[in-house]
């Protein structure tokens, strides 16, 4: 009993709550007590690692601010995404494209589940301890302009740069002003070869130049994105309509 109290005290002093919890849970188990010392040590260290990873995932999820934070790929119903092949989804779920600084473009009409799918992929990244940030495209542009006006642009840029995956939802819904397109160009240039984008849009990539209202900047930005992208096109009927809903997590 004294040993148990000592272990608990040492865990508290060493800030090892996962190991402490694992010890308290397993120390009275016959199967645990019958294990060789090395195996018991491994089990306790694994408990601490699991605790840290779970805490890290919870922190990353809060920071990501996903529109649909509880959406995961295993919940995706194939019938709503007839164009998507499961091998493709499984391959993208490995997140190797993020490690290679590539991008994913989700293109399709309103209601085909683009935002839901983007959040599901983002959660796959978070489960692999990859930081993510989610922005509506219009809100990101507003934040960039506001940050420049408030002299906090460097702070916002550093925050975005720390996220290997940046999700941009609803690309192309409004034309960019001169200030917006220059700030966005600077953001994309800073992330080139350093981070990945996941972009959802109602509009085909061939029309994206129009958003910039400046052919030179459009060419420069899109050249950094499109040629290193995996494009998934969703052409099905509105998921809302199929489900008979008036709203919900499949509205984009």
C-alpha positions as CSV (number, residue, x, y, z in Angstrom):
1,X,0.0,0.0,0.0
2,X,2.9,2.3,0.9
3,X,4.4,1.6,-2.6
4,X,1.1,2.6,-4.3
5,X,1.1,5.9,-2.3
6,X,4.7,6.6,-3.2
7,X,4.0,6.0,-6.9
8,X,1.0,8.3,-6.8
9,X,3.1,11.0,-5.1
10,X,6.0,10.7,-7.5
11,X,3.6,10.8,-10.5
12,X,2.1,14.0,-9.1
13,X,5.6,15.5,-8.6
14,X,6.7,14.5,-12.0
15,X,3.5,15.6,-13.7
16,X,2.6,12.2,-15.1
17,X,-1.1,12.0,-14.7
18,X,-1.5,9.4,-17.4
19,X,1.0,7.1,-15.8
20,X,-0.7,7.6,-12.4
21,X,-4.1,6.8,-13.8
22,X,-2.8,3.7,-15.5
23,X,-1.1,2.5,-12.4
24,X,-4.2,3.1,-10.3
25,X,-6.4,1.2,-12.8
26,X,-4.1,-1.7,-13.4
27,X,-2.1,-2.2,-10.2
28,X,-4.8,-4.4,-8.7
29,X,-5.4,-6.4,-11.8
30,X,-4.1,-10.0,-11.6
31,X,-3.1,-10.0,-15.3
32,X,-1.1,-6.9,-14.7
33,X,0.6,-8.3,-11.6
34,X,1.5,-11.4,-13.5
35,X,3.3,-9.5,-16.3
36,X,7.1,-9.2,-16.3
37,X,8.4,-5.9,-15.0
38,X,9.4,-4.6,-18.5
39,X,5.9,-5.2,-19.8
40,X,4.3,-3.5,-16.8
41,X,6.6,-0.5,-17.3
42,X,5.7,-0.4,-21.0
43,X,2.0,-0.5,-20.2
44,X,2.3,2.5,-17.8
45,X,4.4,4.5,-20.2
46,X,1.9,3.8,-22.9
47,X,-0.9,5.1,-20.6
48,X,1.1,8.3,-20.2
49,X,1.7,8.6,-23.9
50,X,-2.0,8.1,-24.6
51,X,-2.9,10.7,-22.1
52,X,-0.6,13.2,-23.7
53,X,-1.8,12.5,-27.2
54,X,-5.5,12.8,-26.2
55,X,-4.8,16.1,-24.5
56,X,-2.9,17.3,-27.6
57,X,-5.7,16.3,-29.9
58,X,-8.2,18.1,-27.7
59,X,-6.1,21.2,-27.8
60,X,-5.6,21.0,-31.6
61,X,-9.3,20.6,-32.1
62,X,-10.1,23.7,-30.0
63,X,-7.5,25.7,-31.9
64,X,-8.7,24.5,-35.3
65,X,-12.2,25.9,-34.9
66,X,-13.7,23.5,-37.4
67,X,-17.2,24.3,-38.6
68,X,-18.2,20.7,-37.9
69,X,-15.8,19.5,-35.2
70,X,-17.4,16.1,-34.6
71,X,-17.3,14.9,-38.2
72,X,-15.0,12.0,-39.0
73,X,-14.3,10.1,-42.2
74,X,-15.7,6.9,-40.8
75,X,-19.1,8.7,-40.5
76,X,-19.1,9.6,-44.2
77,X,-21.9,7.8,-46.0
78,X,-20.7,6.6,-49.4
79,X,-24.2,7.0,-50.9
80,X,-24.0,10.7,-50.5
81,X,-20.6,10.9,-52.3
82,X,-21.0,8.5,-55.3
83,X,-18.1,10.1,-57.2
84,X,-15.6,9.5,-54.4
85,X,-13.7,6.2,-54.3
86,X,-13.0,4.8,-50.9
87,X,-9.3,4.0,-51.8
88,X,-8.8,7.6,-52.6
89,X,-10.4,8.7,-49.3
90,X,-8.3,6.2,-47.3
91,X,-5.1,7.4,-49.1
92,X,-5.8,11.0,-48.4
93,X,-6.7,10.1,-44.7
94,X,-3.1,9.1,-44.2
95,X,-2.2,12.8,-44.6
96,X,1.0,12.1,-46.6
97,X,-0.1,14.9,-48.8
98,X,0.2,17.3,-45.9
99,X,3.7,16.1,-45.1
100,X,4.5,16.7,-48.8
101,X,3.1,20.2,-48.7
102,X,0.4,19.4,-51.3
103,X,-3.2,20.6,-51.4
104,X,-6.7,19.2,-51.7
105,X,-9.5,21.0,-53.7
106,X,-13.1,20.0,-53.0
107,X,-15.2,21.3,-55.8
108,X,-19.0,21.1,-56.2
109,X,-22.4,22.8,-55.9
110,X,-23.9,23.9,-52.7
111,X,-25.2,21.1,-50.6
112,X,-22.9,18.4,-51.9
113,X,-21.0,18.0,-48.6
114,X,-17.8,19.8,-49.3
115,X,-17.4,21.4,-45.8
116,X,-18.4,18.2,-44.1
117,X,-15.7,16.3,-46.0
118,X,-13.1,19.0,-45.3
119,X,-13.8,18.9,-41.6
120,X,-13.6,15.1,-41.7
121,X,-10.1,15.3,-43.4
122,X,-9.1,18.0,-40.9
123,X,-10.0,15.6,-38.0
124,X,-7.9,12.9,-39.6
125,X,-4.9,15.3,-39.5
126,X,-5.7,16.3,-35.9
127,X,-5.7,12.6,-34.9
128,X,-2.2,12.4,-36.3
129,X,-1.1,15.4,-34.2
130,X,-1.1,17.8,-37.2
131,X,-2.2,21.4,-36.3
132,X,-5.1,22.7,-38.5
133,X,-6.8,26.1,-38.9
134,X,-10.2,26.5,-40.5
135,X,-11.4,29.7,-42.0
136,X,-14.3,30.8,-44.1
137,X,-12.5,32.4,-47.0
138,X,-14.4,35.7,-46.6
139,X,-13.6,35.8,-42.9
140,X,-9.9,35.2,-43.5
141,X,-9.7,38.1,-45.9
142,X,-11.5,40.3,-43.3
143,X,-9.1,39.2,-40.6
144,X,-6.0,39.9,-42.7
145,X,-7.2,43.4,-43.5
146,X,-8.2,44.1,-39.9
147,X,-4.8,42.8,-38.7
148,X,-2.9,45.1,-41.1
149,X,-5.0,48.1,-39.9
150,X,-4.3,47.1,-36.2
151,X,-0.6,46.4,-36.8
152,X,-1.1,42.8,-35.7
153,X,-0.6,41.2,-39.2
154,X,2.7,39.6,-38.2
155,X,1.0,37.9,-35.2
156,X,-1.8,36.5,-37.4
157,X,0.7,35.4,-40.0
158,X,2.7,33.5,-37.4
159,X,-0.4,31.8,-36.1
160,X,-1.4,30.7,-39.6
161,X,2.2,29.6,-40.4
162,X,2.2,27.3,-37.4
163,X,-0.6,25.2,-38.9
164,X,0.6,22.7,-41.5
165,X,-3.0,22.5,-42.8
166,X,-5.1,25.6,-43.6
167,X,-8.7,24.9,-44.5
168,X,-10.3,27.6,-46.7
169,X,-14.0,27.2,-46.9
170,X,-16.2,28.8,-49.7
171,X,-13.5,30.0,-52.0
172,X,-14.6,32.5,-54.7
173,X,-18.0,33.7,-53.2
174,X,-16.9,37.3,-53.5
175,X,-14.4,39.4,-55.5
176,X,-11.2,40.4,-53.7
177,X,-10.3,44.1,-53.2
178,X,-6.8,45.3,-54.1
179,X,-5.8,45.1,-50.4
180,X,-7.3,41.6,-49.9
181,X,-5.6,40.1,-52.9
182,X,-2.2,41.4,-52.0
183,X,-2.5,40.2,-48.4
184,X,-3.7,36.8,-49.6
185,X,-0.9,36.6,-52.1
186,X,1.6,37.3,-49.3
187,X,0.0,34.5,-47.2
188,X,0.1,32.0,-50.0
189,X,3.7,32.9,-50.9
190,X,4.8,32.5,-47.3
191,X,3.2,29.0,-47.1
192,X,4.6,27.9,-50.5
193,X,6.6,24.6,-49.9
194,X,5.9,25.1,-46.2
195,X,2.2,24.1,-45.6
196,X,-0.9,22.6,-47.2
197,X,-4.3,24.0,-48.2
198,X,-7.7,22.3,-48.3
199,X,-10.0,24.5,-50.3
200,X,-13.8,24.1,-50.8
201,X,-15.5,26.0,-53.6
202,X,-18.8,26.0,-55.6
203,X,-16.8,27.2,-58.6
204,X,-14.6,25.2,-61.0
205,X,-10.9,25.9,-60.8
206,X,-11.0,27.4,-64.3
207,X,-13.0,30.3,-63.0
208,X,-10.9,31.1,-59.9
209,X,-8.9,33.8,-61.7
210,X,-11.9,36.1,-61.7
211,X,-12.0,36.3,-57.9
212,X,-8.7,38.2,-57.9
213,X,-9.5,40.8,-60.5
214,X,-5.8,40.9,-61.3
215,X,-4.4,38.4,-63.8
216,X,-0.8,38.6,-62.6
217,X,-1.6,37.9,-58.9
218,X,-4.1,35.3,-59.9
219,X,-1.5,33.4,-62.0
220,X,1.0,33.6,-59.2
221,X,-1.3,32.4,-56.5
222,X,-3.0,29.6,-58.5
223,X,0.3,28.4,-59.9
224,X,1.4,27.7,-56.3
225,X,-1.8,25.8,-55.5
226,X,-3.4,24.1,-58.5
227,X,-0.5,22.2,-59.9
228,X,0.3,20.5,-56.5
229,X,-3.3,19.6,-55.7
230,X,-5.6,16.5,-55.4
231,X,-8.9,17.6,-56.8
232,X,-12.2,15.9,-55.7
233,X,-15.2,16.9,-57.7
234,X,-18.7,16.4,-56.1
235,X,-21.5,16.5,-58.6
236,X,-24.3,14.7,-56.8
237,X,-27.7,15.9,-55.7
238,X,-27.9,18.1,-52.6
239,X,-27.4,15.9,-49.5
240,X,-29.9,18.1,-47.7
241,X,-32.5,17.3,-50.3
242,X,-31.7,13.6,-50.1
243,X,-32.0,13.6,-46.3
244,X,-35.1,15.7,-46.3
245,X,-33.5,18.2,-44.0
246,X,-33.6,22.0,-44.0
247,X,-30.1,22.3,-42.7
248,X,-27.4,20.4,-40.8
249,X,-23.8,19.4,-41.3
250,X,-24.1,18.7,-45.0
251,X,-25.1,22.2,-46.1
252,X,-21.9,22.7,-48.1
